[in-house]
Amino acid sequence: MDIGALASSLTTALVPRLPYFLKAGEKAALNMKRVAIVLTLLLFAIVAVQPSQQDEGRFAVAGLKEREVQVFFNSFKEAVAKGDKRKVATMVSYPIKVYLRSDRTVRISNSARFIKFYDQIFDEKFKDLIAATEFKDLWDKSSGVATPRGEIWINGIVKNPKFQDEYEIKITALNGPMRP
């Protein structure tokens, strides 16, 4: 039984019995109205905090749906394996700060610049790490979904603040492989 059904059954069970708990006389009707209002507000509060369908799944803390992350991550892995620079570039949220194999950091503001630096970002060590990372290895926290050591971060990017449920999954951090 979900929370909404539980609240509804409690309201149905308690409301007919309320007159037995109230003072006799004219105040009883007024108290009855007050109690009904309080119960209605309580019901709305319970329903409001009930988790939505979106919150279900492994990446609920990050606010992302598990299936969407799986499709995105597998598509990303495939694009990197094929060396599809353009596809990978479309999967990134700009601007982004990336770590190059020379241990230098660069701020990239668009896909054209990303493609220019692609081979310096995705060296063989980083490609091997991506290929070896399985979907089951990903973890999340409120700031997004990440690979095991935080080499790559994935988030839902909201385009219009008025519609928080409408987002695009994008890569928001490329930290590269952890180098000694």
PyMOL CGO cylinders between C-alpha atoms (Angstrom):
from pymol import cmd
from pymol.cgo import CYLINDER

trace = [
    CYLINDER, 0.00, 0.00, 0.00, 1.48, 3.35, -0.95, 0.3, 1, 1, 1, 1, 1, 1,
    CYLINDER, 1.48, 3.35, -0.95, 1.51, 6.45, 1.28, 0.3, 1, 1, 1, 1, 1, 1,
    CYLINDER, 1.51, 6.45, 1.28, -1.43, 8.13, -0.51, 0.3, 1, 1, 1, 1, 1, 1,
    CYLINDER, -1.43, 8.13, -0.51, -3.66, 5.06, -0.06, 0.3, 1, 1, 1, 1, 1, 1,
    CYLINDER, -3.66, 5.06, -0.06, -2.62, 4.77, 3.59, 0.3, 1, 1, 1, 1, 1, 1,
    CYLINDER, -2.62, 4.77, 3.59, -3.44, 8.43, 4.26, 0.3, 1, 1, 1, 1, 1, 1,
    CYLINDER, -3.44, 8.43, 4.26, -6.78, 8.04, 2.49, 0.3, 1, 1, 1, 1, 1, 1,
    CYLINDER, -6.78, 8.04, 2.49, -7.75, 4.97, 4.52, 0.3, 1, 1, 1, 1, 1, 1,
    CYLINDER, -7.75, 4.97, 4.52, -6.73, 6.69, 7.77, 0.3, 1, 1, 1, 1, 1, 1,
    CYLINDER, -6.73, 6.69, 7.77, -8.85, 9.72, 6.87, 0.3, 1, 1, 1, 1, 1, 1,
    CYLINDER, -8.85, 9.72, 6.87, -11.81, 7.47, 6.04, 0.3, 1, 1, 1, 1, 1, 1,
    CYLINDER, -11.81, 7.47, 6.04, -11.41, 5.58, 9.32, 0.3, 1, 1, 1, 1, 1, 1,
    CYLINDER, -11.41, 5.58, 9.32, -10.90, 8.60, 11.58, 0.3, 1, 1, 1, 1, 1, 1,
    CYLINDER, -10.90, 8.60, 11.58, -13.27, 11.26, 10.23, 0.3, 1, 1, 1, 1, 1, 1,
    CYLINDER, -13.27, 11.26, 10.23, -16.54, 9.41, 11.11, 0.3, 1, 1, 1, 1, 1, 1,
    CYLINDER, -16.54, 9.41, 11.11, -15.27, 8.86, 14.68, 0.3, 1, 1, 1, 1, 1, 1,
    CYLINDER, -15.27, 8.86, 14.68, -14.21, 12.46, 15.29, 0.3, 1, 1, 1, 1, 1, 1,
    CYLINDER, -14.21, 12.46, 15.29, -17.45, 13.50, 17.02, 0.3, 1, 1, 1, 1, 1, 1,
    CYLINDER, -17.45, 13.50, 17.02, -16.62, 11.07, 19.86, 0.3, 1, 1, 1, 1, 1, 1,
    CYLINDER, -16.62, 11.07, 19.86, -13.36, 12.88, 20.54, 0.3, 1, 1, 1, 1, 1, 1,
    CYLINDER, -13.36, 12.88, 20.54, -14.76, 16.41, 20.48, 0.3, 1, 1, 1, 1, 1, 1,
    CYLINDER, -14.76, 16.41, 20.48, -16.54, 18.48, 23.14, 0.3, 1, 1, 1, 1, 1, 1,
    CYLINDER, -16.54, 18.48, 23.14, -20.31, 18.47, 23.08, 0.3, 1, 1, 1, 1, 1, 1,
    CYLINDER, -20.31, 18.47, 23.08, -22.28, 21.51, 22.03, 0.3, 1, 1, 1, 1, 1, 1,
    CYLINDER, -22.28, 21.51, 22.03, -21.85, 24.22, 19.48, 0.3, 1, 1, 1, 1, 1, 1,
    CYLINDER, -21.85, 24.22, 19.48, -18.04, 24.06, 19.43, 0.3, 1, 1, 1, 1, 1, 1,
    CYLINDER, -18.04, 24.06, 19.43, -18.16, 20.47, 18.17, 0.3, 1, 1, 1, 1, 1, 1,
    CYLINDER, -18.16, 20.47, 18.17, -19.09, 21.50, 14.62, 0.3, 1, 1, 1, 1, 1, 1,
    CYLINDER, -19.09, 21.50, 14.62, -16.37, 24.15, 14.55, 0.3, 1, 1, 1, 1, 1, 1,
    CYLINDER, -16.37, 24.15, 14.55, -13.78, 21.72, 15.90, 0.3, 1, 1, 1, 1, 1, 1,
    CYLINDER, -13.78, 21.72, 15.90, -14.91, 19.13, 13.38, 0.3, 1, 1, 1, 1, 1, 1,
    CYLINDER, -14.91, 19.13, 13.38, -14.19, 21.59, 10.54, 0.3, 1, 1, 1, 1, 1, 1,
    CYLINDER, -14.19, 21.59, 10.54, -10.78, 22.42, 11.97, 0.3, 1, 1, 1, 1, 1, 1,
    CYLINDER, -10.78, 22.42, 11.97, -9.85, 18.76, 12.31, 0.3, 1, 1, 1, 1, 1, 1,
    CYLINDER, -9.85, 18.76, 12.31, -11.04, 18.06, 8.75, 0.3, 1, 1, 1, 1, 1, 1,
    CYLINDER, -11.04, 18.06, 8.75, -8.85, 20.92, 7.48, 0.3, 1, 1, 1, 1, 1, 1,
    CYLINDER, -8.85, 20.92, 7.48, -5.84, 19.66, 9.43, 0.3, 1, 1, 1, 1, 1, 1,
    CYLINDER, -5.84, 19.66, 9.43, -6.37, 16.11, 8.13, 0.3, 1, 1, 1, 1, 1, 1,
    CYLINDER, -6.37, 16.11, 8.13, -6.67, 17.41, 4.56, 0.3, 1, 1, 1, 1, 1, 1,
    CYLINDER, -6.67, 17.41, 4.56, -3.43, 19.38, 4.91, 0.3, 1, 1, 1, 1, 1, 1,
    CYLINDER, -3.43, 19.38, 4.91, -1.75, 16.32, 6.42, 0.3, 1, 1, 1, 1, 1, 1,
    CYLINDER, -1.75, 16.32, 6.42, -2.91, 14.20, 3.49, 0.3, 1, 1, 1, 1, 1, 1,
    CYLINDER, -2.91, 14.20, 3.49, -1.50, 16.73, 0.99, 0.3, 1, 1, 1, 1, 1, 1,
    CYLINDER, -1.50, 16.73, 0.99, 1.79, 16.86, 2.90, 0.3, 1, 1, 1, 1, 1, 1,
    CYLINDER, 1.79, 16.86, 2.90, 2.10, 13.07, 2.87, 0.3, 1, 1, 1, 1, 1, 1,
    CYLINDER, 2.10, 13.07, 2.87, 1.39, 12.87, -0.85, 0.3, 1, 1, 1, 1, 1, 1,
    CYLINDER, 1.39, 12.87, -0.85, 3.81, 15.73, -1.58, 0.3, 1, 1, 1, 1, 1, 1,
    CYLINDER, 3.81, 15.73, -1.58, 6.75, 13.96, 0.07, 0.3, 1, 1, 1, 1, 1, 1,
    CYLINDER, 6.75, 13.96, 0.07, 5.98, 10.63, -1.56, 0.3, 1, 1, 1, 1, 1, 1,
    CYLINDER, 5.98, 10.63, -1.56, 8.80, 9.75, -3.95, 0.3, 1, 1, 1, 1, 1, 1,
    CYLINDER, 8.80, 9.75, -3.95, 7.96, 10.21, -7.61, 0.3, 1, 1, 1, 1, 1, 1,
    CYLINDER, 7.96, 10.21, -7.61, 8.64, 7.60, -10.26, 0.3, 1, 1, 1, 1, 1, 1,
    CYLINDER, 8.64, 7.60, -10.26, 11.74, 9.58, -11.30, 0.3, 1, 1, 1, 1, 1, 1,
    CYLINDER, 11.74, 9.58, -11.30, 13.25, 9.18, -7.85, 0.3, 1, 1, 1, 1, 1, 1,
    CYLINDER, 13.25, 9.18, -7.85, 13.17, 5.41, -8.05, 0.3, 1, 1, 1, 1, 1, 1,
    CYLINDER, 13.17, 5.41, -8.05, 16.35, 3.65, -9.05, 0.3, 1, 1, 1, 1, 1, 1,
    CYLINDER, 16.35, 3.65, -9.05, 20.01, 3.61, -8.42, 0.3, 1, 1, 1, 1, 1, 1,
    CYLINDER, 20.01, 3.61, -8.42, 20.75, 7.24, -9.26, 0.3, 1, 1, 1, 1, 1, 1,
    CYLINDER, 20.75, 7.24, -9.26, 17.89, 8.90, -7.40, 0.3, 1, 1, 1, 1, 1, 1,
    CYLINDER, 17.89, 8.90, -7.40, 20.27, 10.96, -5.26, 0.3, 1, 1, 1, 1, 1, 1,
    CYLINDER, 20.27, 10.96, -5.26, 21.62, 12.58, -8.44, 0.3, 1, 1, 1, 1, 1, 1,
    CYLINDER, 21.62, 12.58, -8.44, 18.07, 13.11, -9.70, 0.3, 1, 1, 1, 1, 1, 1,
    CYLINDER, 18.07, 13.11, -9.70, 18.58, 10.88, -12.75, 0.3, 1, 1, 1, 1, 1, 1,
    CYLINDER, 18.58, 10.88, -12.75, 16.78, 7.81, -13.98, 0.3, 1, 1, 1, 1, 1, 1,
    CYLINDER, 16.78, 7.81, -13.98, 18.84, 4.65, -13.98, 0.3, 1, 1, 1, 1, 1, 1,
    CYLINDER, 18.84, 4.65, -13.98, 17.85, 3.57, -17.50, 0.3, 1, 1, 1, 1, 1, 1,
    CYLINDER, 17.85, 3.57, -17.50, 18.71, 7.01, -18.96, 0.3, 1, 1, 1, 1, 1, 1,
    CYLINDER, 18.71, 7.01, -18.96, 22.17, 6.92, -17.36, 0.3, 1, 1, 1, 1, 1, 1,
    CYLINDER, 22.17, 6.92, -17.36, 22.74, 3.39, -18.64, 0.3, 1, 1, 1, 1, 1, 1,
    CYLINDER, 22.74, 3.39, -18.64, 21.83, 4.30, -22.23, 0.3, 1, 1, 1, 1, 1, 1,
    CYLINDER, 21.83, 4.30, -22.23, 23.95, 7.48, -22.08, 0.3, 1, 1, 1, 1, 1, 1,
    CYLINDER, 23.95, 7.48, -22.08, 26.99, 5.79, -20.54, 0.3, 1, 1, 1, 1, 1, 1,
    CYLINDER, 26.99, 5.79, -20.54, 26.93, 2.86, -22.98, 0.3, 1, 1, 1, 1, 1, 1,
    CYLINDER, 26.93, 2.86, -22.98, 26.58, 5.29, -25.91, 0.3, 1, 1, 1, 1, 1, 1,
    CYLINDER, 26.58, 5.29, -25.91, 29.51, 7.31, -24.55, 0.3, 1, 1, 1, 1, 1, 1,
    CYLINDER, 29.51, 7.31, -24.55, 31.69, 4.21, -24.17, 0.3, 1, 1, 1, 1, 1, 1,
    CYLINDER, 31.69, 4.21, -24.17, 30.86, 3.12, -27.70, 0.3, 1, 1, 1, 1, 1, 1,
    CYLINDER, 30.86, 3.12, -27.70, 31.65, 6.56, -29.15, 0.3, 1, 1, 1, 1, 1, 1,
    CYLINDER, 31.65, 6.56, -29.15, 35.01, 6.69, -27.36, 0.3, 1, 1, 1, 1, 1, 1,
    CYLINDER, 35.01, 6.69, -27.36, 35.86, 3.14, -28.48, 0.3, 1, 1, 1, 1, 1, 1,
    CYLINDER, 35.86, 3.14, -28.48, 35.09, 4.07, -32.10, 0.3, 1, 1, 1, 1, 1, 1,
    CYLINDER, 35.09, 4.07, -32.10, 36.98, 7.37, -31.83, 0.3, 1, 1, 1, 1, 1, 1,
    CYLINDER, 36.98, 7.37, -31.83, 33.81, 9.27, -32.77, 0.3, 1, 1, 1, 1, 1, 1,
    CYLINDER, 33.81, 9.27, -32.77, 35.00, 12.71, -31.66, 0.3, 1, 1, 1, 1, 1, 1,
    CYLINDER, 35.00, 12.71, -31.66, 31.90, 14.54, -32.88, 0.3, 1, 1, 1, 1, 1, 1,
    CYLINDER, 31.90, 14.54, -32.88, 29.51, 12.26, -31.03, 0.3, 1, 1, 1, 1, 1, 1,
    CYLINDER, 29.51, 12.26, -31.03, 31.52, 12.54, -27.81, 0.3, 1, 1, 1, 1, 1, 1,
    CYLINDER, 31.52, 12.54, -27.81, 31.59, 16.33, -28.24, 0.3, 1, 1, 1, 1, 1, 1,
    CYLINDER, 31.59, 16.33, -28.24, 27.77, 16.40, -28.36, 0.3, 1, 1, 1, 1, 1, 1,
    CYLINDER, 27.77, 16.40, -28.36, 27.63, 14.53, -25.06, 0.3, 1, 1, 1, 1, 1, 1,
    CYLINDER, 27.63, 14.53, -25.06, 29.52, 17.25, -23.16, 0.3, 1, 1, 1, 1, 1, 1,
    CYLINDER, 29.52, 17.25, -23.16, 28.09, 20.26, -21.33, 0.3, 1, 1, 1, 1, 1, 1,
    CYLINDER, 28.09, 20.26, -21.33, 30.00, 23.45, -22.14, 0.3, 1, 1, 1, 1, 1, 1,
    CYLINDER, 30.00, 23.45, -22.14, 31.95, 25.21, -20.83, 0.3, 1, 1, 1, 1, 1, 1,
    CYLINDER, 31.95, 25.21, -20.83, 33.98, 22.40, -19.29, 0.3, 1, 1, 1, 1, 1, 1,
    CYLINDER, 33.98, 22.40, -19.29, 37.41, 22.27, -17.72, 0.3, 1, 1, 1, 1, 1, 1,
    CYLINDER, 37.41, 22.27, -17.72, 39.37, 19.22, -18.86, 0.3, 1, 1, 1, 1, 1, 1,
    CYLINDER, 39.37, 19.22, -18.86, 42.65, 17.66, -17.88, 0.3, 1, 1, 1, 1, 1, 1,
    CYLINDER, 42.65, 17.66, -17.88, 45.05, 16.93, -20.71, 0.3, 1, 1, 1, 1, 1, 1,
    CYLINDER, 45.05, 16.93, -20.71, 47.58, 14.11, -20.75, 0.3, 1, 1, 1, 1, 1, 1,
    CYLINDER, 47.58, 14.11, -20.75, 50.31, 16.75, -20.21, 0.3, 1, 1, 1, 1, 1, 1,
    CYLINDER, 50.31, 16.75, -20.21, 48.74, 17.41, -16.77, 0.3, 1, 1, 1, 1, 1, 1,
    CYLINDER, 48.74, 17.41, -16.77, 47.61, 20.79, -18.04, 0.3, 1, 1, 1, 1, 1, 1,
    CYLINDER, 47.61, 20.79, -18.04, 44.03, 21.97, -17.63, 0.3, 1, 1, 1, 1, 1, 1,
    CYLINDER, 44.03, 21.97, -17.63, 42.08, 23.72, -20.36, 0.3, 1, 1, 1, 1, 1, 1,
    CYLINDER, 42.08, 23.72, -20.36, 38.69, 25.40, -20.31, 0.3, 1, 1, 1, 1, 1, 1,
    CYLINDER, 38.69, 25.40, -20.31, 36.72, 24.38, -23.39, 0.3, 1, 1, 1, 1, 1, 1,
    CYLINDER, 36.72, 24.38, -23.39, 33.72, 26.44, -24.41, 0.3, 1, 1, 1, 1, 1, 1,
    CYLINDER, 33.72, 26.44, -24.41, 32.36, 24.61, -27.46, 0.3, 1, 1, 1, 1, 1, 1,
    CYLINDER, 32.36, 24.61, -27.46, 32.38, 21.35, -29.39, 0.3, 1, 1, 1, 1, 1, 1,
    CYLINDER, 32.38, 21.35, -29.39, 34.82, 22.58, -32.06, 0.3, 1, 1, 1, 1, 1, 1,
    CYLINDER, 34.82, 22.58, -32.06, 37.45, 23.32, -29.42, 0.3, 1, 1, 1, 1, 1, 1,
    CYLINDER, 37.45, 23.32, -29.42, 36.67, 20.01, -27.69, 0.3, 1, 1, 1, 1, 1, 1,
    CYLINDER, 36.67, 20.01, -27.69, 37.34, 18.12, -30.93, 0.3, 1, 1, 1, 1, 1, 1,
    CYLINDER, 37.34, 18.12, -30.93, 40.64, 20.01, -31.31, 0.3, 1, 1, 1, 1, 1, 1,
    CYLINDER, 40.64, 20.01, -31.31, 41.79, 18.76, -27.87, 0.3, 1, 1, 1, 1, 1, 1,
    CYLINDER, 41.79, 18.76, -27.87, 40.12, 15.32, -28.09, 0.3, 1, 1, 1, 1, 1, 1,
    CYLINDER, 40.12, 15.32, -28.09, 43.30, 13.26, -28.55, 0.3, 1, 1, 1, 1, 1, 1,
    CYLINDER, 43.30, 13.26, -28.55, 44.99, 15.05, -25.65, 0.3, 1, 1, 1, 1, 1, 1,
    CYLINDER, 44.99, 15.05, -25.65, 41.98, 14.41, -23.40, 0.3, 1, 1, 1, 1, 1, 1,
    CYLINDER, 41.98, 14.41, -23.40, 41.38, 10.80, -24.42, 0.3, 1, 1, 1, 1, 1, 1,
    CYLINDER, 41.38, 10.80, -24.42, 44.84, 9.29, -24.44, 0.3, 1, 1, 1, 1, 1, 1,
    CYLINDER, 44.84, 9.29, -24.44, 45.22, 5.48, -24.48, 0.3, 1, 1, 1, 1, 1, 1,
    CYLINDER, 45.22, 5.48, -24.48, 45.24, 5.24, -20.68, 0.3, 1, 1, 1, 1, 1, 1,
    CYLINDER, 45.24, 5.24, -20.68, 41.95, 7.17, -20.42, 0.3, 1, 1, 1, 1, 1, 1,
    CYLINDER, 41.95, 7.17, -20.42, 40.35, 5.16, -23.25, 0.3, 1, 1, 1, 1, 1, 1,
    CYLINDER, 40.35, 5.16, -23.25, 41.38, 1.92, -21.54, 0.3, 1, 1, 1, 1, 1, 1,
    CYLINDER, 41.38, 1.92, -21.54, 39.89, 3.13, -18.27, 0.3, 1, 1, 1, 1, 1, 1,
    CYLINDER, 39.89, 3.13, -18.27, 36.60, 4.00, -20.00, 0.3, 1, 1, 1, 1, 1, 1,
    CYLINDER, 36.60, 4.00, -20.00, 36.50, 0.64, -21.80, 0.3, 1, 1, 1, 1, 1, 1,
    CYLINDER, 36.50, 0.64, -21.80, 37.10, -1.20, -18.52, 0.3, 1, 1, 1, 1, 1, 1,
    CYLINDER, 37.10, -1.20, -18.52, 34.43, 0.71, -16.59, 0.3, 1, 1, 1, 1, 1, 1,
    CYLINDER, 34.43, 0.71, -16.59, 31.11, -1.11, -16.44, 0.3, 1, 1, 1, 1, 1, 1,
    CYLINDER, 31.11, -1.11, -16.44, 27.73, 0.49, -15.83, 0.3, 1, 1, 1, 1, 1, 1,
    CYLINDER, 27.73, 0.49, -15.83, 27.54, -1.36, -12.49, 0.3, 1, 1, 1, 1, 1, 1,
    CYLINDER, 27.54, -1.36, -12.49, 30.71, 0.51, -11.39, 0.3, 1, 1, 1, 1, 1, 1,
    CYLINDER, 30.71, 0.51, -11.39, 29.05, 3.95, -11.56, 0.3, 1, 1, 1, 1, 1, 1,
    CYLINDER, 29.05, 3.95, -11.56, 28.00, 5.66, -8.32, 0.3, 1, 1, 1, 1, 1, 1,
    CYLINDER, 28.00, 5.66, -8.32, 26.13, 8.82, -7.47, 0.3, 1, 1, 1, 1, 1, 1,
    CYLINDER, 26.13, 8.82, -7.47, 25.72, 11.64, -5.03, 0.3, 1, 1, 1, 1, 1, 1,
    CYLINDER, 25.72, 11.64, -5.03, 23.79, 14.89, -5.21, 0.3, 1, 1, 1, 1, 1, 1,
    CYLINDER, 23.79, 14.89, -5.21, 26.34, 16.40, -7.58, 0.3, 1, 1, 1, 1, 1, 1,
    CYLINDER, 26.34, 16.40, -7.58, 25.93, 13.70, -10.23, 0.3, 1, 1, 1, 1, 1, 1,
    CYLINDER, 25.93, 13.70, -10.23, 26.91, 10.22, -11.37, 0.3, 1, 1, 1, 1, 1, 1,
    CYLINDER, 26.91, 10.22, -11.37, 30.58, 9.29, -11.59, 0.3, 1, 1, 1, 1, 1, 1,
    CYLINDER, 30.58, 9.29, -11.59, 32.98, 6.60, -12.67, 0.3, 1, 1, 1, 1, 1, 1,
    CYLINDER, 32.98, 6.60, -12.67, 34.72, 4.74, -9.81, 0.3, 1, 1, 1, 1, 1, 1,
    CYLINDER, 34.72, 4.74, -9.81, 37.36, 7.38, -8.99, 0.3, 1, 1, 1, 1, 1, 1,
    CYLINDER, 37.36, 7.38, -8.99, 35.52, 10.43, -10.32, 0.3, 1, 1, 1, 1, 1, 1,
    CYLINDER, 35.52, 10.43, -10.32, 37.32, 10.53, -13.65, 0.3, 1, 1, 1, 1, 1, 1,
    CYLINDER, 37.32, 10.53, -13.65, 34.05, 11.33, -15.45, 0.3, 1, 1, 1, 1, 1, 1,
    CYLINDER, 34.05, 11.33, -15.45, 30.93, 13.05, -14.04, 0.3, 1, 1, 1, 1, 1, 1,
    CYLINDER, 30.93, 13.05, -14.04, 27.50, 12.89, -15.62, 0.3, 1, 1, 1, 1, 1, 1,
    CYLINDER, 27.50, 12.89, -15.62, 24.56, 15.16, -14.78, 0.3, 1, 1, 1, 1, 1, 1,
    CYLINDER, 24.56, 15.16, -14.78, 21.12, 16.19, -15.94, 0.3, 1, 1, 1, 1, 1, 1,
    CYLINDER, 21.12, 16.19, -15.94, 21.40, 19.67, -17.45, 0.3, 1, 1, 1, 1, 1, 1,
    CYLINDER, 21.40, 19.67, -17.45, 18.19, 21.68, -17.15, 0.3, 1, 1, 1, 1, 1, 1,
    CYLINDER, 18.19, 21.68, -17.15, 17.69, 24.07, -20.06, 0.3, 1, 1, 1, 1, 1, 1,
    CYLINDER, 17.69, 24.07, -20.06, 14.71, 25.94, -18.62, 0.3, 1, 1, 1, 1, 1, 1,
    CYLINDER, 14.71, 25.94, -18.62, 14.51, 26.47, -14.82, 0.3, 1, 1, 1, 1, 1, 1,
    CYLINDER, 14.51, 26.47, -14.82, 10.70, 26.55, -15.05, 0.3, 1, 1, 1, 1, 1, 1,
    CYLINDER, 10.70, 26.55, -15.05, 10.74, 22.89, -16.12, 0.3, 1, 1, 1, 1, 1, 1,
    CYLINDER, 10.74, 22.89, -16.12, 13.11, 21.11, -13.73, 0.3, 1, 1, 1, 1, 1, 1,
    CYLINDER, 13.11, 21.11, -13.73, 11.95, 17.67, -14.90, 0.3, 1, 1, 1, 1, 1, 1,
    CYLINDER, 11.95, 17.67, -14.90, 13.10, 18.39, -18.45, 0.3, 1, 1, 1, 1, 1, 1,
    CYLINDER, 13.10, 18.39, -18.45, 16.82, 17.84, -18.69, 0.3, 1, 1, 1, 1, 1, 1,
    CYLINDER, 16.82, 17.84, -18.69, 19.51, 16.45, -20.98, 0.3, 1, 1, 1, 1, 1, 1,
    CYLINDER, 19.51, 16.45, -20.98, 22.13, 14.06, -19.65, 0.3, 1, 1, 1, 1, 1, 1,
    CYLINDER, 22.13, 14.06, -19.65, 25.60, 15.43, -20.32, 0.3, 1, 1, 1, 1, 1, 1,
    CYLINDER, 25.60, 15.43, -20.32, 29.18, 14.97, -19.18, 0.3, 1, 1, 1, 1, 1, 1,
    CYLINDER, 29.18, 14.97, -19.18, 30.03, 17.80, -16.81, 0.3, 1, 1, 1, 1, 1, 1,
    CYLINDER, 30.03, 17.80, -16.81, 33.56, 16.84, -15.77, 0.3, 1, 1, 1, 1, 1, 1,
    CYLINDER, 33.56, 16.84, -15.77, 36.43, 15.02, -17.44, 0.3, 1, 1, 1, 1, 1, 1,
    CYLINDER, 36.43, 15.02, -17.44, 39.16, 14.64, -14.86, 0.3, 1, 1, 1, 1, 1, 1,
    CYLINDER, 39.16, 14.64, -14.86, 41.13, 12.06, -16.84, 0.3, 1, 1, 1, 1, 1, 1,
    CYLINDER, 41.13, 12.06, -16.84, 42.67, 8.97, -15.31, 0.3, 1, 1, 1, 1, 1, 1,
    CYLINDER, 42.67, 8.97, -15.31, 44.36, 9.42, -11.97, 0.3, 1, 1, 1, 1, 1, 1,
    CYLINDER, 44.36, 9.42, -11.97, 48.04, 9.67, -12.80, 0.3, 1, 1, 1, 1, 1, 1,
    CYLINDER, 48.04, 9.67, -12.80, 50.92, 8.99, -10.38, 0.3, 1, 1, 1, 1, 1, 1,
]
cmd.load_cgo(trace, "trace")
